[in-house]
Amino acid sequence: MHGSSGPLIPVSQLSGPPQPVRRFRLLERLRHRLRTRRYSVRTEAAYCGWVRRFVIFHGRRHPDTMGESELAAFLTHLAIVRNVSASTQNQALHAILFLYRHVLSRPLGFVPEIAPARRPIRLPVVLSQTEVKVILTGMQGVPRLCATLMYGSGLRVSECLALRVKDVDIERREILVRSGKGDKDRRVPLPATVLPALRVHLQRVRRQFHQDMGRGVLGAALPHALGRKLPNADREWAWQYVFPATRPYREVATGVRRRHHLHETVIQRAVAEAVRASGVPKRATCHSFRHSFATHLLEAGSDIRTIQELLGHSDVRTTMVYTHVLNRGGMGVQSPADRL
């Protein structure tokens, strides 16, 4: 359960006598408030999940009838009984505080028991260049292309899969990451080593796009209100996903058939299998490629501010963690054992 919101409980299970309509409307109000404040889809799902758990934990009582003591009891249960991580406990805390402040208009008062949990400092898992090469060699097709981009450009797996054709500039060898974490845009390098495979991949995806159009499957949905501003853009090649899903889907609201981007679990599973097969004795994931990208740039002499911009970190202190995982140490210290 560490760092995860867990399975979401259907509203039908949460809604029970005596006030099913009221609870349903509460979750709708929560979603509406999150969307108007431009929270991400992931945050919306996580916050709704925590509010459901909070209500169910207290016997399906409505939050209007609860307050600081109930929140403290719920967080204590998460920490002591469920043994969740500090980041997971903090996510639950922020979700419920958001509910009371922005939906119920009743901010909770200060209670020592509900102070944010202290997150332990963890060093990231970093692969050596040899380990990266071994893992990538054991992959093929789209997963290998995605993994190479995550390592060569410092992309998160979600950023890699959300790339659209127009965001990849092959001539200038750069990628424009749109609406990354924190809803920020940034530019990152496009590694030359992926260009041959990327060109072949884009040709195949373009053929699939034209076939979809012939079968009545429209292009990728546009973000935010662009669908109204650019009504025909979803039929343009430039707006399609670089890594489309294997099957189209049907929009619930409109009934229109479209093709979304590939699901993250496809790449995550492929990376996990490649790591196991490689024999690399590290708990490496997709995010390890991003950590390795930053560390290897630092080892090659890139300055910390440049790496901060490439990673999209708001605070340079977040980037500074990579100075602690260099082979030679953060200050270039030589071990006294090496001088014996």
VOGU-3710 file (C-alpha; in Angstrom, 3 decimals, decimal comma):
1> mhgssgplip> 0,000/0,000/0,000  3,057/2,250/0,162  2,498/5,362/-1,947  -0,719/4,008/-3,413  -4,325/4,949/-2,924  -5,401/1,303/-3,216  -8,505/-0,034/-4,952  -11,363/2,395/-5,193  -14,642/1,352/-3,616  -17,709/1,831/-5,852
11> vsqlsgppqp> -20,052/4,601/-4,839  -22,846/2,051/-4,626  -21,042/0,309/-1,778  -20,415/3,563/0,005  -23,949/4,820/-0,460  -26,248/3,173/2,037  -29,133/4,140/4,233  -30,053/6,550/5,509  -28,481/9,166/3,172  -27,246/7,567/-0,087
21> vrrfrllerl> -28,042/10,602/-2,245  -26,181/12,961/0,053  -22,993/10,888/-0,029  -23,108/10,556/-3,785  -23,439/14,311/-4,143  -20,538/14,853/-1,769  -18,174/12,896/-4,010  -19,458/14,734/-7,067  -18,852/18,052/-5,324  -15,372/16,897/-4,390
31> rhrlrtrrys> -14,577/15,962/-7,997  -15,987/19,256/-9,265  -13,900/21,272/-6,807  -10,730/19,356/-7,686  -11,315/19,936/-11,399  -12,016/23,648/-11,025  -8,750/23,972/-9,088  -6,955/22,099/-11,909  -5,856/19,055/-9,912  -4,665/16,093/-11,971
41> vrteaaycgw> -6,798/13,043/-12,757  -4,525/10,928/-10,557  -4,983/13,273/-7,606  -8,741/13,303/-8,130  -8,928/9,511/-8,025  -6,660/9,334/-4,969  -8,553/12,013/-3,005  -11,938/10,428/-3,727  -10,543/7,071/-2,644  -9,329/8,457/0,684
51> vrrfvifhgr> -12,628/10,185/1,400  -14,430/6,876/0,770  -12,109/5,071/3,161  -12,503/7,770/5,798  -16,306/7,533/5,652  -16,348/3,720/5,677  -13,840/3,565/8,549  -16,280/5,545/10,696  -19,305/3,419/9,907  -20,439/5,392/6,851
61> rhpdtmgese> -21,063/8,547/8,848  -21,241/11,719/6,788  -18,168/13,967/7,168  -20,456/16,795/8,320  -20,964/14,852/11,547  -17,239/14,317/12,122  -14,204/16,450/12,794  -10,647/16,550/14,112  -10,884/13,554/16,464  -12,277/11,264/13,738
71> laaflthlai> -9,543/12,343/11,336  -6,867/11,705/13,969  -8,294/8,219/14,627  -8,292/7,410/10,921  -4,676/8,528/10,416  -3,587/6,598/13,508  -5,244/3,486/12,068  -3,369/3,958/8,791  -0,027/4,342/10,550  -0,368/1,699/13,278
81> vrnvsastqn> -2,658/-0,981/11,828  -2,137/-0,595/8,078  1,529/0,412/8,448  1,400/2,778/5,479  4,323/4,972/4,478  4,587/8,610/5,561  3,822/9,811/2,025  0,651/7,686/1,896  -0,476/8,977/5,293  0,167/12,555/4,181
91> qalhailfly> -1,851/12,010/1,007  -4,817/10,806/3,091  -4,443/13,806/5,379  -4,380/16,323/2,512  -7,354/14,660/0,817  -9,567/14,958/3,891  -8,357/18,465/4,737  -9,215/19,475/1,151  -12,701/18,029/1,593  -13,394/20,025/4,748
101> rhvlsrplgf> -11,834/23,261/3,535  -12,969/23,459/-0,078  -16,120/21,309/-0,224  -17,721/21,480/3,219  -16,386/25,027/3,893  -15,428/23,965/7,412  -11,642/23,948/7,789  -10,491/21,669/10,553  -8,697/23,180/13,515  -5,193/22,284/14,626
111> vpeiaparrp> -4,785/18,919/16,289  -1,255/17,652/17,079  -2,192/14,122/16,007  -2,923/15,218/12,440  0,319/17,029/11,711  1,927/15,820/8,461  4,062/12,738/8,986  7,806/13,168/8,606  9,003/11,538/5,408  12,275/9,664/5,742
121> irlpvvlsqt> 15,070/10,620/3,372  15,531/7,807/0,862  18,276/7,643/-1,727  17,035/6,657/-5,194  17,978/3,434/-6,935  20,557/4,306/-9,583  21,793/1,960/-12,288  25,293/2,028/-13,719  25,652/2,578/-17,447  26,569/-1,086/-17,833
131> evkviltgmq> 23,411/-2,148/-15,974  21,266/0,169/-18,104  22,753/-1,346/-21,260  22,144/-4,915/-20,050  18,519/-4,179/-19,166  17,793/-2,378/-22,454  19,405/-5,207/-24,421  16,876/-7,600/-22,892  13,947/-5,487/-24,112  12,464/-5,018/-27,555
141> gvprlcatlm> 9,818/-3,088/-29,466  7,859/-0,257/-27,877  8,919/-1,048/-24,271  12,580/-0,780/-25,235  11,961/2,500/-27,064  10,131/3,922/-24,038  12,818/2,747/-21,612  15,521/4,318/-23,766  13,644/7,623/-23,765  13,167/7,486/-19,991
151> ygsglrvsec> 16,911/7,033/-19,559  18,079/9,251/-22,415  15,672/12,136/-21,738  14,917/11,817/-18,024  11,199/11,264/-18,629  8,722/9,845/-16,168  6,829/6,881/-17,591  3,600/8,942/-17,632  5,335/11,754/-19,526  6,800/9,332/-22,043
161> lalrvkdvdi> 3,463/7,682/-22,849  1,606/11,018/-23,031  3,897/12,370/-25,753  2,145/13,547/-28,902  3,731/13,590/-32,352  4,020/17,381/-32,389  6,039/17,300/-29,123  8,896/15,276/-30,640  11,213/17,425/-32,768  13,496/15,017/-34,596
171> erreilvrsg> 15,303/17,756/-36,523  16,277/19,682/-33,395  16,626/16,469/-31,377  14,506/17,646/-28,497  11,262/16,718/-26,759  8,731/19,170/-25,381  7,167/17,692/-22,254  3,674/19,155/-21,870  1,934/19,433/-18,497  4,474/17,430/-16,547
181> kgdkdrrvpl> 4,291/17,041/-12,789  3,007/20,297/-11,338  1,439/21,137/-14,742  4,789/22,452/-16,017  6,242/22,328/-19,531  9,936/21,712/-20,181  12,332/20,777/-22,976  14,596/17,724/-22,781  17,106/16,206/-25,226  16,054/13,534/-27,702
191> patvlpalrv> 18,871/10,943/-27,742  20,276/10,267/-31,200  20,458/6,542/-30,478  16,647/6,220/-30,608  16,149/8,056/-33,909  16,235/5,033/-36,287  13,804/3,009/-34,167  11,655/6,071/-33,494  11,278/6,880/-37,209  10,216/3,308/-37,994
201> hlqrvrrqfh> 7,797/3,337/-35,047  6,185/6,626/-36,124  5,680/5,311/-39,659  3,827/2,285/-38,284  1,729/4,426/-35,929  0,832/6,793/-38,763  -0,439/3,908/-40,895  -2,514/2,719/-37,951  -3,917/6,241/-37,513  -5,094/6,416/-41,126
211> qdmgrgvlga> -6,618/2,949/-40,841  -8,468/4,050/-37,710  -9,873/7,074/-39,489  -11,148/4,826/-42,272  -12,930/2,640/-39,690  -14,567/5,577/-37,924  -12,159/5,637/-34,999  -11,279/9,273/-34,351  -7,900/10,438/-33,135  -6,731/11,079/-29,588
221> alphalgrkl> -8,862/13,277/-27,360  -7,506/16,789/-26,855  -6,608/18,118/-23,418  -8,697/20,673/-21,529  -10,862/22,864/-23,804  -8,798/22,464/-26,964  -11,475/20,202/-28,402  -13,780/23,238/-28,627  -11,105/25,686/-29,761  -9,687/23,312/-32,380
231> pnadrewawq> -12,656/21,127/-33,391  -10,769/19,211/-36,095  -7,383/18,876/-34,396  -8,148/15,372/-33,116  -8,124/14,236/-36,750  -4,658/15,697/-37,388  -1,553/13,524/-37,262  0,391/16,018/-35,145  -1,998/15,608/-32,185  -1,848/11,814/-32,007
241> yvfpatrpyr> -0,029/9,912/-29,283  3,447/8,637/-30,101  2,666/5,433/-28,178  -1,029/4,646/-28,836  -2,935/1,898/-27,061  -3,400/-1,433/-28,782  -7,199/-1,088/-28,776  -9,581/1,839/-29,242  -12,122/2,808/-26,594  -15,554/4,436/-26,641
251> evatgvrrrh> -16,172/7,714/-24,825  -19,005/7,351/-22,314  -20,370/10,872/-22,768  -20,291/11,055/-26,583  -20,092/7,440/-27,761  -17,174/8,424/-30,017  -14,508/5,774/-30,569  -10,947/6,965/-29,984  -7,496/5,584/-29,247  -5,786/6,578/-26,005
261> hlhetviqra> -2,081/6,189/-25,254  -0,558/2,941/-24,026  -1,209/2,105/-20,383  1,685/2,572/-17,957  1,460/-0,985/-16,653  2,531/-2,335/-20,064  5,903/-0,589/-19,789  6,239/-1,191/-16,055  5,786/-4,940/-16,496  8,213/-5,055/-19,400
271> vaeavrasgv> 10,866/-3,221/-17,363  10,310/-5,483/-14,345  10,723/-8,593/-16,515  13,865/-7,218/-18,151  15,413/-6,380/-14,777  14,732/-9,909/-13,482  16,128/-11,502/-16,625  19,230/-9,293/-16,587  20,351/-10,470/-13,169  20,884/-6,878/-11,998
281> pkratchsfr> 20,647/-7,130/-8,179  18,728/-3,899/-7,703  15,044/-3,107/-7,250  14,993/-1,096/-10,453  11,786/0,334/-11,948  10,870/2,730/-14,749  11,732/5,636/-12,458  15,237/4,236/-11,961  16,009/5,236/-15,552  15,161/8,849/-14,686
291> hsfathllea> 17,313/8,691/-11,539  20,167/7,225/-13,587  19,796/9,964/-16,221  20,311/12,672/-13,583  23,160/10,895/-11,802  25,086/10,134/-14,983  24,749/13,756/-16,142  26,137/14,876/-12,796  29,002/12,416/-13,101  29,767/13,792/-16,579
301> gsdirtiqel> 30,116/17,322/-15,174  26,707/18,886/-15,874  25,769/21,558/-13,366  22,990/20,967/-10,873  20,811/23,834/-12,170  20,751/22,405/-15,682  19,785/18,996/-14,349  17,067/20,633/-12,245  15,553/22,196/-15,385  15,772/18,949/-17,352
311> lghsdvrttm> 13,992/17,036/-14,571  11,383/19,760/-14,023  12,078/20,139/-10,294  10,685/23,288/-8,681  13,277/23,250/-5,888  16,973/22,563/-6,460  17,048/20,751/-3,111  15,060/17,955/-4,748  17,763/17,623/-7,391  20,561/17,738/-4,817
321> vythvlnrgg> 19,723/14,184/-3,736  21,703/12,959/-6,748  24,929/14,374/-5,314  24,651/11,717/-2,610  24,527/8,763/-4,984  27,623/9,510/-7,065  30,291/6,829/-6,998  32,823/9,332/-5,708  30,522/10,843/-3,061  28,738/14,174/-3,009
331> mgvqspadrl> 31,914/16,195/-2,284  34,325/14,050/-4,284  35,723/12,493/-1,090  38,164/9,615/-1,413  37,802/6,771/1,064  40,756/6,540/3,468  40,847/2,784/2,791  41,896/3,536/-0,788  45,060/5,250/0,502  46,339/2,282/2,523
//
